[in-house]
Amino acid sequence: MVALDIGKGDEVIVPDLTFAATINTVFHANATPVIVDVEKDSWCIDPKEIERAITQKTKAIIPVHLYGQVCNMRAIMKIARKYNLKVIEDCAEAHGAMYSGKKVGSFGDIGCFSFYGNKVITTGEGGMCTTNNPNLNNKIKVLRDHGMSKTKRYWHEVIGYNYRMTNLQAAIGLAQLERIEDIHKNRRKYEDNYRDILNSANFTFQSDLKDRKRITWLVSILADESIDKGNYISKLKKRGIEARPFFYPLSEMNIYKPYCNVDTPIAKMLSRRGFNLPTYESFNSVKKMKEIFENFQ
């Protein structure tokens, strides 16, 4: 956002259902977040809600490709062009996902990826930004390295940050990138196995939508209203499966509540019913998974 000259007095539209890092970046840039609801089918930011939220102060949109699913980038980019807005894609959970045959992170002005420990590709911590704009690329490189000039060492042109990744971390990430297709296949196998194991009447899995090629980050599902989600997660934990609830809606937390001026019923429903099942490659065998679930379903 700093690279895009977004700051005090600017508004940035974000979805209600996302990890707090998305909205926190807006505050770090001294801008003002505007929270809107998500789509029922994709669980991602709703383009109709984006357009309703636009004011003269709106400067950017942050579409979040949530839980490996892809936002409606055609509609979002159309809105961005119409109102001359910047688009910062949050691809933290969607490495390799695609919209209309094009990878996420290549639609907006900047794409942001996370390499945290539970991501599809991990370097332990850190992440990367992608852009096809040479000027933005150069600006980001300066900002990440304390704001130091690339032509005059120890000469600082702007106030920057220490956001550099070590060579060792980068090597770990690049080694995984070489086998990302295998990683995707293995994670989708886990999802397919969960689909076979779990009662489809009680659980709803993520949808495969037209023009959107999602990935399996975690296996993200919705429990039927009749199921006590908290109790179900506790039972799984006792049997060695660490399921995690969906993110809380940002609008329900006191520090973010003032930045949501609309109802967000979809985000609230998804948060109430949703939870994630593990997909890491060293997890239990399919046979063991079946035994665990069949013992208490």
N, C-alpha and C positions, 0 to 999 in steps of 0.2 A: 504493500500500500504506500509506503514511503517512496518507493521507486516510481509509483504512478502519481505522485504529488497529491495524495489524499490526506487530508488533515482536518484541523479545527474548522467547524462550520459545515463540513461535508457529511452526508448521510450515506450509509452503506447497508444494503438490504441483505439479510441473512435468514436462513430457515430456523424455525423453532426447534426442530428435532435435529440436533447435531451435538458433537462434543464441544465443550466450552472454548477450546482453543480457537474455533472459528470466530466467535464474537469477541474474544479477548484481543485478537489482533487489531480489531477496529478501535478498541480503547487505547491500545498501545500506540496507534497512529494519531491519537487525539481526535478521532472522528466519532460520529454518532451512529450506533447500530439501529436498524429498524427491523424488527422481527415479524416474519410472516409465516403462514401455514404451509403445509406440504401436501403433495398429491396422495390420494388414497391408494392408487395402484402401484406407484413407484416408491413411495415414502420420501421422495425428494422434493425440493422446493417447488411450489406451484407457480408457474408463469403468470397465471391470472392474478394471483395474490401479489406477485412482484409488481405488475403494472398498476394495480390499485394503490400500492404504497408509494409510488414515485411522486416526488415533490420537486420544487425548483432547487432544493439542496441536494438531491440524490446525485451521487457521483459514481457509485459502483454497485455491482451485484456479486455476491459470493454464492454460486451454486455448489452444493455439497453432494458429491456422488456417494450417497450414504450406504454403508454396509455392502459395498461392491456394486450397487445398482447405479444406473446412469441417469442424470437429469435430462430433461427435454431440452437439449442444447439448441435445436433448431428454433424453438419458440423463444428461448432466452436470448440468443444472439440477435434475433429479429427485434426484440424489445430494446436491447442494448444499442443497436444501430438507430432505431427510431428516436431514442431519447439521448443519444450520444453518451452512453455510460460505459465505464470500464467493467470488464468481467474478470474476476479472479476465481479460477476453478479450484475447489478443495478436493483433491484426488487422494487424500491420505489413506483411504480404505479401498481404493479402486485401481491399483496398478494394473494396466493392461486392458481395462474395460473399454468398450467402444460404443460410439453412436454413429449410425449410418456408415460403418466401415472405417471410422476415424477414431484414433485413440483419445481418451480423455486427457486433458492437459494440453491439448493442441487447438482448442476452440477459442478460449478467452485470450486476454492480453497476457496473462500469466497463469500457469498451472502450478499448484503446490502439492508436493508428495511428502509423505512421512515415512521414515525408515525406523520407527520405534520398534521395540522388540516383538510386538505381536502382529506386525504388518506382513504383507505378502513377501516383500523384500525388506530385510532389516540390516542395519549397521549398528544396532544397539540403541542408538538415538540419532537425531538429526533428520535431514530431509533434503529436498532439492526443489528448485523453481525451474520451470520451463517457459520459454518464450521464443517466438520467431521474429521478435523485434530487436535488431542489433543494438539500438540505443538503450533499450530497457536492459538488455543483457549486460552491457558495459556498466550501466548504473548500478545494477544489483551486485556485480562483482566488486565494485568500489565500496558499496555499503556493507558488504559482508566482511570486508577486510579493514575495519576501523576507519573507513572513509579515506584511505590512503590512495594517492594518485598512482596510476599504473605506469606513468612515465617519469615520475620524480619521487624516488623512495623517501619515506618519512615526511612527505609533504601531504598534509591533510586538507582536502578541498571541501569536505562535508563531514558532519558528525555521523560516524558509522557505528558498526557493531562487530563483535567477534563471532561471526556465524560461519566460520570456516570448518570444513570437515577434514579430518586427518586422512592421510594417504592410506593408513591401515584400514580405517573404516570404509573408505571408498573401494578398496580392493575386495573386502568382504561383500559389499553390495554388488560389485561388478561380477563376482563369481556366481552369485545367485541369479543375476540378470541373464546369464548365459543359459540357465535352466528354468527360466520363468514359465515356459509352456508346460514343463513337467510339474512344476509347483501348482499351476492352475488345474491341471488334470487330477492331481492327487487330492486337492481340496474339493473339487467337484465330486470326486468319488465318495468322499466323506458325506457330502450333502445328499448324494443319491442313496447312500446307505441309511442315513437318517430318515429319508423319505420312505424307504421300505420298512423301517422299523416302527416309526411313529404312526399312530392312528390318524388318518387324514381327516376324520370327522372332528378331531379335537385340536388339530394344529394346521396352520396355513403357512406355507413356505413362500419365499419371495417369488414374484412373478417374472417370467421371461417375456419382455414386452417388445412390440414391433420397433424395429430400427435401433434397439438397445441391446448390446451384448454385455450383460453384467458378468462379474466374476464372483467366485465364492471366496469371500474374505473369512468371515465367520459364518456358520450356518445360522441365519437369522429367521426366526419364525414367530408367528402370533399364536398365542394360546386362546382357545375358545373362552368366552366370558364365564362359562360354568367352571373353569379350572382355576384353582387358587395358585397363581403363578409363583408367589413367594414360597409356598409350601412345596411346590413341585421342584423348584430350584434347590431348596434345602435337601430334599430327598436325593436329588442327583449328586449333590456335593458329598453326602454320606457314602455314596457308592463310587466316589472317585472321579466324578465328572463335574468340572467347574463351569456351570452355566452362569451367564451374566445377564442381568436385565438390560433392556434398551436404555439409552440416555434419557434423563429427565428432560422435559421440555424446558428450554431456556426461560420461558415466560413464567414458570412456576417458582423460579429461584429469585429471592428478593433483590439480589444485586443486578439482575437483568430485567426484572418485571416492568420497570418504568419505560422500557424501550419497545414494549409490545402494546399497541393500541387497538388491536383487533382480536377477535376470537380465533382460536386455533384448535378446533375440535379434532381434526385428523391427527395432529401431532400428539395431542393428549391421549387419544384412543390407542395409537400405536405404542406410545410409551407405557401405557397401562398393561397392554397385552403382550408386548414383545420381549423376547429374550434370545440370547445367542448361545450356540453350542460350539464347543471347541473343534478346530480343524487342523491343528498343527500335525506335522507329518510323523512325529514319533508317538502319536496318541495310540490308545488301545486298539487291538485288532477288531475287525468287524464282528467276529464271533463273540468277543468279550463285550462289545457294545450291545449286541442283541440280548445277551444274558442279563446285562444290567437293566436295560429298559423293560424287558419282558417280566422281570421280577416284581415290578410294582405298577405297571400300567393297568 
